[in-house]
Amino acid sequence: MCGFIGRISVTGAPAEELRRGLPWICRRGPDSQKIWSSSDRRVGILFCRLAIVDRDPRAHQPLSRADLGATVGMVGEIYNYRELRETFRDYPFQTDSDTEMILAAYATHGTEGFRLLKGMYAFVLVDERAKKIFLIRDPIGKKPLFIARWGQSVLFGSSVLPLVAANGKKVELDASQAPYYWKHTFIYPGTSAIAGAAPVLPGQIVELDWSGGNVRDSRCEPEAARLYDGEPLDRVGKNLGSLIQTAVERRLANNPSPVVLLSGGVDSTLVTSVVEPLCRQNGSLPPLRAL
């Protein structure tokens, strides 16, 4: 859950105007609704948070570090953030949230640090000192992220309708998308139904300047945990099993009461077969029960 919208305005319009989009995202963040604005009011972010990892108010978003001049807002989850904390011992963490790991990675390695993150996420990072804004989406593209250019403002966020509302002005449908939609019943993933809006692509890092202009695009895929190296089939099976178990364990890290909804497919059945023994072996997790 969670949701955020933001704006880059050359006129320095007040960030409070983003509240026009609040009715479209407030359901995603019942635990806090917080607005952040840069000191010159050029950049603003409205974040609605569903607190899962570190429910302390200090972890509410947008999350800022004054000593870094950086602010981040993220939807999703960084699954390997506890593992990464062990490698960032010199970074002065102020929360136990996975979101702060983004700030630690950026402070230590710049945008290359985003390659260390494993999870499902979409986030904005504002570097007020460097006068840059970064929009980043996970390599699989599980979490949506959009950017829109309407008039003198550049808007961004986790869904389009709140951006339309926050814009406060009329926007147009992109009629060129209609044929594809009527044929496939969905909008082509690289486009939007609203003219002037477009998705950030999976694994893409969009770097913007303080006026919202594109500086460059780069990628944030993490290194592969394992690659096929010609090993026999039985070894491939063991390696695949190990990768699946690691993936499931990471997703159980902040889930005190796991629930599996079985669709009858191979994937949900496989995940359940891994979750069940993990729950039995972990004393802090309740056993799975059929409902």
N, C-alpha and C positions, 0 to 999 in steps of 0.2 A: 504494500500500500504506500502511503505517503504521496505527496504531490507538490510540485513547485512551479511557479512561473516567475519570469524576470524580464527586465527591460533595460536596454541601453538607449539613452535619450540625449541627443546633442543639445537640447534646450534645458536639461537638468530638471525635468518635470518631477514633482514629488513622487516618491515610491508608494505613498498611500493610495495613489490612483490604481495600483495593482489590485486593491481590494475589490474592484469591480469584478474580478475573476474568481473571488473567493467562493461564491455559491457553487461553482462547478468543481472545486477541488476540496472543500472543507470536509466532505465525507471521507476523504482519504486520510485525513490527519486529525483525529479527535483529541489527541493529547496536547497539541500546541499549534497555534497559528502565529507565526512570527515574521515580521518584516525587517529587512536589513537594507541600508542604503549606504553607498560610498560617501565619503566626506564632501565631495563636490556634487552629490545627488545625480551624477550621470548614470550610475548603475544601481538598480534596485532588485531585490529578490523577496518574494513572498513564499514561505514554506509552511505546509501543513503536515504535521508529523504524527505517525502512528509509532509509538515508542516500543521497540522490541529489544534491541541490543542497548543496554545501559539506559534505563528509564529515568535516571537522574536529570533534573532540569538543566544542568550544565551541558548536557549532550544535545539539547534542543537545537534545531537548525533554523536558519543558516548558522553554521558553526564558524566562528572567527578566531583567529590568533593575531592579536595586535602586534606581537613581536615579529611576526612574519609578514604582516600586511596582507594576509590572505584570508579568504572566506569561501566556504564550500557548502553546497546543498546537494544531497544525494537521495535518490529513491533506490530501493533494492537492498542488497546485503553483500558485504565482502566476506566470503566464506573463510578465507585464510588469514584473517586479520590477527588472530592470536599467534599464529606461527610467525607472522611478519614482525610482531612486537618484539620477539626475541632477537631479531636482527637490527632493530632500531633502538638499542639500549641507550644511546646518547640523546635521543629525542625526548624532550620533557612533556610526556603525555599529561593532559589535564582531565581526560575522561577515559572511560573504558569502552567507548563506542567504536564501531568499525569505521564510522565516518571520519574520525580523526586520523585514521591510518592514511587516508588520502592526503591530508596536509603533511603528514610525516614523510610520505613517499615523495611528494612534490618538493618539500624543503630540502630533502637529501639528494634527490636525483633529477629534479626538474620533471618535465613531462615523461621522460624515460621511466620514471618511477611508477607510472601507471601500468606498465607492463607486468609489474609484480602482483597486481590485484587479480584475484580469481573470485568470480561471483557473477551475480546478475545486478546490473546497476546502470543508472544514468545520472550524471551529475554535472553541475556547473562549478567551476573554480574561478574566483576573481582574485587576481594579483593586483592590488591597488597601487603598489609601489612601481611595478613594471607597466601599469596601465594596460593590462591584458585580461581578457576573459576567455576561458577554455570551456567548451562543451564536449563531453565525453560520453560515449555509449558502449556498453559491454560488447565483446566480440561476437557473441551469439545474437545479440539484438533482442534479448528477452524484454528489456525495459525500453519503452518508447521515449523519444526525445525529439522535439521539433524546434525549428527556428523560422521566424517570420519577419519579413521586411515590409512594413506598411508605413508610408509617409516618411517622417523623420525618425521613426523609432524602429529599433530591432528588438523583437520579443522572442523569448525562448521558454520552453517548459515541457513538462511531461505529458501534456495533451493539448490539442489545438483549441477546443472550445473556450477554455479559460483565457487563452491568448486573445481570442476574438472579443470576449467580454471586456478584458482589461484594456484593449485598444480603444474601445469607446467610439469607434467610427465604423462606417459601413465597409464590409469586405465583400468580395465576389467569389462565387463558386468557380472552379476551374472546369469549364465545359468540356475541355479536351479529355478529361478523365472519365467522362460518362460512358463511351463505348467499351472501355476496358472493364468498368464496373458492371455493366449490364451483361457482359459475357462471362465474367469470373465471380461476380457477387462480392468483390472486395477491391479496394483501391490498390493500384500497383505500389509495392512496398517502398520504392524510391521516390514517391511523389505524395501529394496531399490533395484532398478534395477542395481545399481553399486556395485560391490564387495568392501567390506571394509567400506561401508557407511550404516547408519541405522538411522531411525527417533528417536528423543526423544519422548516418549509416552505421550499421553494426561495426564496432571496433574503430570508429573514426574519432579523431581528436580535431575539433574545429577551433582554431585560434583566431580570436577577434581582437582588433585594436579598440581604443577607448571610444571610438565613434561607431563601432559595430562593423567596421570593414574587415573582410577576410584577410588575414595575414598569411596563413598556410594551413594545410590539412596534413595530418600524419596518422599513424596507426598505434594501437595499444594492445595488440595480442600478446598474451604471456607465452613464454617458451613452453613447448610441449613437454609434458611430464614423462612421456615415453614414446619412442618411435619404433616402427617395425624395422627389424634389422635382419630379416631372413630366418628367424628362429622357427622351429617346427611348430605344428599346430597345437600340440599340448601345451607348449610354453606360451603361445599366443593366448590360449584360454586362461592360463594362470595370470598372465599380465593383465588381461582385460578384467578378470575378476578382482584383482588388486586395485585397479583404477576405479572400478565401480564402488568398491567398499570405501575407498578414501573419499569419493564424492559424496556418498551417503553419510558418512561420519561427519563431514564438514557441515552438512545441512541439519544434522541433529544437535550441533553444538549449542544453539540457542533455542531449542525446541523442547521444553520440559514435558510436554504431553503429545507425543507424535500421533498423528492420525493419517491413515492411508485410505484414499478413496479408490476402490478398485473398479476399473472400467472393463475388465475382462481381457485386456490386451497384454501383450508380452512385456511391455515396459513397466506397467504398474505392478504386475505379478513379480517381475524380477526385483524391483525396488523393495517390495514387501518381503521377499525372501531374504534380503540383506538386512532390512530393518529389524525383523523379528528376533534373530539371535543377538543383535547389538543391544536391543532393549533388555533381553534376559541377562546379558553379561554386565550391563551398566546398572549399578545399584541405584543411580539417581533417576533412571527412567522407568516409567510404569510399563508393564508388559502390554503388548498389543492384544486386544480382545475383539472378537467379531461382534458387531452390533446387529 
